Amino acid sequence: MISDFTNNELAPVDMLIDKQGDYPEGLFELAVQTGLLGITLPQQYGGAGFDYAATAQALQIMAAGNASLAVTLEGHFKTIEQFMKYGNPELNDHYLPLATHQILAFSQTEPSGGSNPTGITTRAVKQGDNWVITGDKIMITNGGLASVYCVLAKTEDDQLAVFVVDQDMPGFSFGKREDFIGLKGTPVAEIVMDHIVVPDYHLLGQVGQGLEIGDQAHADARVLMGAVLAGIMTHELQIAVDYAKERKALTTPLYQLQVTQQKIADIAIAKQNTELLYQQAAKLKVQGQPYAEIAAMAKSYGSRSAVKVGDETLQILGGYGYSRDYPIEHLIRDARAMELAEGSIEKMNLEITKAEINK
Ligand SMILES: Cc1cc2nc3c(=O)[nH]c(=O)nc-3n(C[C@H](O)[C@H](O)[C@H](O)COP(=O)(O)OP(=O)(O)OC[C@H]3O[C@@H](n4cnc5c(N)ncnc54)[C@H](O)[C@@H]3O)c2cc1C
């Protein structure tokens, strides 16, 4: 089903999505009707109940057709995971059945910076049985498309906590949509919260658990981003192989030149390594074992590699590779986003080093 949707609906509009900077009309609605939003959601909430390894694999397949929609779903799925892990029954009964047809998003980054969340200024003030939330979040994946947002905020005693707000609440509005260079279909935007009042049960987990939940969301996201990156490299490999078979250097097909063979091997190895890393991380998560370090490796290695071997693919295509009439340049721009989103490559490498040193 995922392959059919990718081949019939998504891949044919890959270039269009990049050029028009949005999903074509009806595509997102079709994804909803096809049931894609609910694949990872447990059946009790109306989803298909895929485990995380299968969910990640589905995203790799989709990303080989178009990475923007795969990243939209990645943001949604990792947020569902936080409801499942930290949400109370009242919160989950209210929001999770909606997640089959409405997008959920996770909002941490503020204008002051994303790498160091303890510096956030969004405030949550307790008033009786409610919380009043005020602040700005920027660069939020699916901002404007999602209707439900988990937001990291600071309480009056400077503890970090995550609250759930939705777009229908008084005081909620959308700010600027980012004009990013890649993943042109994925909306990424600012959300503004002006004294939004939420009941106590909209607290995800406990006060003081904000950083833990943020780290958990990052770890879950990185497994899926590893899958998206493996999908982008699947696409790059296909482009490189097809072109090297068809194009000749005078009379010799490019693939018979050692210099091209070296490049194709590099692309294939990078794709395979990323696939092994994200699948291992997903498998460990499903088994209930620690997976954050391997997930960080999948995204760190995968994002750098997809950009690097994307450049090798561009070179195989010669001048055509440099043209916007061919997809390779946008695959490089798409992959580049993932050296930043869900934690910068530097932050991930620090986390990997810390984990190694503490072993
Ligand atoms: C496509 C895309 C989607 C995104 N989606 C979301 C989303 O859904 N939700 C959300 O909350 N955020 C989202 N972000 C924001 C993203 O998480 C941040 O861009 C990222 O965390 C880096 O934060 P920053 O941009 O403020 O850079 P800064 O934190 O200002 O960092 C700037 C540079 O300094 C380095 N640096 C900073 N601090 C350290 C440190 N302690 N150690 C080592 N190096 C450091 C960084 O690696 C980076 O190279 C998204 C970003 C992009 C590009």
The ligand as a Gaussian input file, in Angstrom:
#p B3LYP/6-31G(d) Opt

LIG

0 1
 C       13.655000      21.742000       8.452000
 C       13.657000      22.048000       9.914000
 C       12.617000      21.589000      10.715000
 C       12.579000      21.886000      12.075000
 N       11.526000      21.438000      12.838000
 C       11.475000      21.727000      14.162000
 C       10.365000      21.297000      14.952000
 O        9.435000      20.631000      14.486000
 N       10.353000      21.648000      16.266000
 C       11.330000      22.364000      16.834000
 O       11.250000      22.635000      18.032000
 N       12.405000      22.804000      16.117000
 C       12.488000      22.500000      14.798000
 N       13.556000      22.929000      14.030000
 C       14.588000      23.714000      14.653000
 C       15.851000      22.877000      14.919000
 O       15.591000      21.968000      15.972000
 C       16.970000      23.862000      15.229000
 O       17.310000      24.532000      14.029000
 C       18.198000      23.165000      15.805000
 O       17.915000      22.624000      17.072000
 C       19.354000      24.158000      15.956000
 O       18.924000      25.280000      16.666000
 P       19.163000      26.750000      16.055000
 O       18.739000      26.753000      14.635000
 O       18.541000      27.734000      16.954000
 O       20.734000      26.925000      16.077000
 P       21.622000      27.264000      17.370000
 O       21.160000      26.488000      18.534000
 O       21.689000      28.737000      17.513000
 O       23.024000      26.704000      16.894000
 C       23.803000      27.364000      15.898000
 C       25.058000      26.525000      15.644000
 O       25.793000      26.378000      16.863000
 C       25.939000      24.987000      17.190000
 N       25.737000      24.819000      18.647000
 C       24.858000      25.488000      19.434000
 N       24.931000      25.053000      20.692000
 C       25.852000      24.079000      20.712000
 C       26.383000      23.244000      21.746000
 N       25.978000      23.297000      23.013000
 N       27.349000      22.350000      21.384000
 C       27.777000      22.275000      20.092000
 N       27.322000      23.028000      19.095000
 C       26.369000      23.921000      19.402000
 C       24.856000      24.271000      16.440000
 O       25.230000      22.936000      16.161000
 C       24.748000      25.098000      15.172000
 O       25.736000      24.680000      14.238000
 C       13.620000      22.648000      12.667000
 C       14.681000      23.100000      11.862000
 C       14.716000      22.815000      10.510000
 C       15.866000      23.296000       9.676000

